[in-house]
Amino acid sequence: NLQKNPCTIRLAAYAYYRIMLIYLAQGNEAEATTTYNTLLETFGDDPYAHPYVEMATAFWEAYQSTHKMYDGCAAAIQYAVKHPDILIPLGSDYHGWQSHTYVPEDVCPFR
């Protein structure tokens, strides 16, 4: 059970999204589907996780329409461009000055 720490919740939701991407990059759509569904069930109603769930959904819907990582990534990156605040908890503002500063393209490297 996750603590009700906003940073922990955001990072956990983002981690599920990234795990989903890895499964798809490996061609394992069944595990990707399970991971995406778990993300929705676990974080779908959480206000802190909501932007990451929305980004994952943008990716998922675009990917499902073409089954191309490029299209899913384009949708996720576009979501991050429109919602740059989602990048802040992932980078240096939260984890120290030596941490990577995230840009929208970082949310989906499989293009």
Backbone hydrogen bonds in HBPLUS format (Angstrom, degrees):
<---DONOR---> <-ACCEPTOR-->    atom                        ^
c    i                          cat <-CA-CA->   ^        H-A-AA   ^      H-
h    n   atom  resd res      DA  || num        DHA   H-A  angle D-A-AA Bond
n    s   type  num  typ     dist DA aas  dist angle  dist       angle   num
A0009-ILE N   A0005-ASN O   2.98 MM   4  6.20 163.0  2.01 163.7 169.1     1
A0010-ARG N   A0006-PRO O   2.96 MM   4  6.15 164.4  1.99 150.2 154.3     2
A0011-LEU N   A0007-CYS O   2.94 MM   4  6.11 170.6  1.95 154.2 157.0     3
A0012-ALA N   A0008-THR O   2.90 MM   4  5.99 154.2  1.97 145.6 153.1     4
A0013-ALA N   A0009-ILE O   2.97 MM   4  6.15 163.8  2.00 152.0 155.9     5
A0014-TYR N   A0010-ARG O   2.96 MM   4  6.19 161.7  2.00 150.6 156.1     6
A0015-ALA N   A0011-LEU O   2.85 MM   4  6.01 148.7  1.95 141.7 150.8     7
A0016-TYR N   A0012-ALA O   3.06 MM   4  6.39 154.8  2.12 149.8 154.9     8
A0017-TYR N   A0013-ALA O   3.15 MM   4  6.46 158.3  2.19 147.0 152.7     9
A0018-ARG N   A0014-TYR O   2.91 MM   4  6.25 159.6  1.95 152.5 157.6    10
A0019-ILE N   A0015-ALA O   2.86 MM   4  6.08 155.8  1.92 151.4 158.3    11
A0020-MET N   A0016-TYR O   2.95 MM   4  6.17 156.4  2.00 148.4 154.6    12
A0021-LEU N   A0017-TYR O   3.06 MM   4  6.44 151.4  2.14 145.3 153.0    13
A0022-ILE N   A0018-ARG O   2.98 MM   4  6.31 156.3  2.04 148.7 154.6    14
A0023-TYR N   A0019-ILE O   2.99 MM   4  6.31 162.8  2.02 155.3 159.1    15
A0024-LEU N   A0020-MET O   3.06 MM   4  6.36 159.5  2.11 149.4 155.0    16
A0025-ALA N   A0021-LEU O   2.84 MM   4  6.10 158.0  1.89 152.8 159.4    17
A0026-GLN N   A0022-ILE O   2.98 MM   4  6.20 138.6  2.16 144.3 155.2    18
A0026-GLN N   A0023-TYR O   3.18 MM   3  5.08 127.7  2.46  92.0 105.7    19
A0028-ASN N   A0023-TYR O   2.80 MM   5  5.04 156.6  1.85 159.1 151.2    20
A0027-GLY N   A0024-LEU O   2.92 MM   3  4.90 155.7  1.98 102.8 110.7    21
A0032-ALA N   A0028-ASN O   3.11 MM   4  6.34 156.2  2.17 147.7 155.1    22
A0033-THR N   A0029-GLU O   2.84 MM   4  5.98 155.7  1.90 147.0 152.8    23
A0034-THR N   A0030-ALA O   3.04 MM   4  6.34 159.6  2.08 147.0 152.3    24
A0035-THR N   A0031-GLU O   2.87 MM   4  6.07 160.9  1.91 149.9 155.1    25
A0036-TYR N   A0032-ALA O   2.86 MM   4  6.06 162.4  1.89 151.1 156.1    26
A0037-ASN N   A0033-THR O   2.90 MM   4  6.08 164.8  1.92 152.1 156.3    27
A0038-THR N   A0034-THR O   2.89 MM   4  6.09 151.7  1.97 145.9 154.0    28
A0039-LEU N   A0035-THR O   2.90 MM   4  6.15 154.3  1.97 148.4 155.5    29
A0040-LEU N   A0036-TYR O   3.00 MM   4  6.36 159.0  2.04 151.5 156.4    30
A0041-GLU N   A0037-ASN O   2.89 MM   4  6.12 164.1  1.92 150.4 154.8    31
A0042-THR N   A0038-THR O   2.79 MM   4  5.79 162.1  1.82 152.4 157.4    32
A0043-PHE N   A0039-LEU O   2.90 MM   4  5.69 161.1  1.94 146.3 152.1    33
A0044-GLY N   A0040-LEU O   2.80 MM   4  4.53 133.3  2.02 128.0 132.9    34
A0046-ASP N   A0043-PHE O   3.06 MM   3  5.14 159.8  2.10 110.2 116.7    35
A0050-HIS N   A0046-ASP O   2.95 MM   4  5.90 129.2  2.21 148.8 163.2    36
A0052-TYR N   A0049-ALA O   2.89 MM   3  5.48 125.4  2.19 120.2 134.4    37
A0053-VAL N   A0049-ALA O   3.03 MM   4  6.25 153.7  2.10 153.5 160.8    38
A0054-GLU N   A0050-HIS O   2.88 MM   4  6.13 158.6  1.92 156.1 162.2    39
A0055-MET N   A0051-PRO O   2.93 MM   4  6.14 153.9  2.00 140.6 147.6    40
A0056-ALA N   A0052-TYR O   2.93 MM   4  6.09 160.4  1.97 143.1 148.6    41
A0057-THR N   A0053-VAL O   2.89 MM   4  6.08 151.4  1.97 144.8 153.1    42
A0058-ALA N   A0054-GLU O   2.84 MM   4  6.12 152.6  1.91 147.3 154.9    43
A0059-PHE N   A0055-MET O   2.96 MM   4  6.26 161.3  1.99 150.6 155.3    44
A0060-TRP N   A0056-ALA O   2.78 MM   4  5.97 170.1  1.79 150.8 154.0    45
A0061-GLU N   A0057-THR O   2.88 MM   4  5.95 170.4  1.89 153.5 155.4    46
A0062-ALA N   A0058-ALA O   3.21 MM   4  6.27 163.0  2.24 143.4 148.2    47
A0063-TYR N   A0059-PHE O   2.78 MM   4  5.95 163.4  1.81 159.9 165.6    48
A0064-GLN N   A0060-TRP O   2.81 MM   4  5.92 162.8  1.84 150.7 155.6    49
A0065-SER N   A0061-GLU O   3.22 MM   4  6.35 139.8  2.39 137.6 146.5    50
A0066-THR N   A0063-TYR O   3.17 MM   3  5.54 136.9  2.36 106.3 117.0    51
A0067-HIS N   A0063-TYR O   2.47 MM   4  4.86 153.1  1.54 160.0 165.5    52
A0072-GLY N   A0068-LYS O   3.28 MM   4  6.66 162.2  2.31 152.5 157.3    53
A0073-CYS N   A0069-MET O   2.75 MM   4  5.91 169.4  1.76 163.3 166.4    54
A0074-ALA N   A0070-TYR O   2.87 MM   4  6.03 156.6  1.92 145.9 152.8    55
A0075-ALA N   A0071-ASP O   3.14 MM   4  6.37 154.2  2.21 142.5 148.3    56
A0076-ALA N   A0072-GLY O   2.99 MM   4  6.31 159.3  2.04 151.7 157.6    57
A0077-ILE N   A0073-CYS O   2.79 MM   4  5.93 168.9  1.80 160.7 163.6    58
A0078-GLN N   A0074-ALA O   2.95 MM   4  6.03 157.0  2.00 141.4 148.3    59
A0079-TYR N   A0075-ALA O   2.97 MM   4  6.19 149.2  2.06 141.7 150.1    60
A0080-ALA N   A0076-ALA O   2.98 MM   4  6.33 156.4  2.04 148.0 154.0    61
A0081-VAL N   A0077-ILE O   2.86 MM   4  6.17 147.3  1.97 149.1 159.0    62
A0082-LYS N   A0078-GLN O   3.06 MM   4  6.30 155.1  2.12 146.2 151.9    63
A0083-HIS N   A0079-TYR O   2.89 MM   4  6.04 128.8  2.15 141.7 156.8    64
A0086-ILE N   A0083-HIS O   3.11 MM   3  6.15 168.8  2.12 131.8 133.9    65
A0087-LEU N   A0084-PRO O   3.04 MM   3  5.65 158.4  2.09 117.9 124.0    66
A0088-ILE N   A0085-ASP O   3.30 MM   3  5.52 140.2  2.47 103.0 112.4    67
A0090-LEU N   A0087-LEU O   3.06 MM   3  5.42 143.5  2.20 109.7 120.7    68
A0091-GLY N   A0088-ILE O   3.17 MM   3  5.56 156.8  2.22 114.4 120.6    69
A0094-TYR N   A0091-GLY O   3.14 MM   3  6.06 157.5  2.19 125.8 130.9    70
A0095-HIS N   A0091-GLY O   3.22 MM   4  6.20 151.7  2.31 141.5 149.0    71
A0099-SER N   A0096-GLY O   3.09 MM   3  5.66 163.0  2.12 118.0 123.5    72
A0106-ASP N   A0103-VAL O   2.86 MM   3  5.56 153.4  1.93 126.2 134.2    73
A0107-VAL N   A0104-PRO O   3.15 MM   3  5.87 162.6  2.18 120.7 125.0    74
A0108-CYS N   A0105-GLU O   3.44 MM   3  6.06 167.1  2.46 113.1 116.7    75
A0111-ARG N   A0109-PRO O   3.12 MM   2  5.86 130.5  2.37 103.9  90.4    76
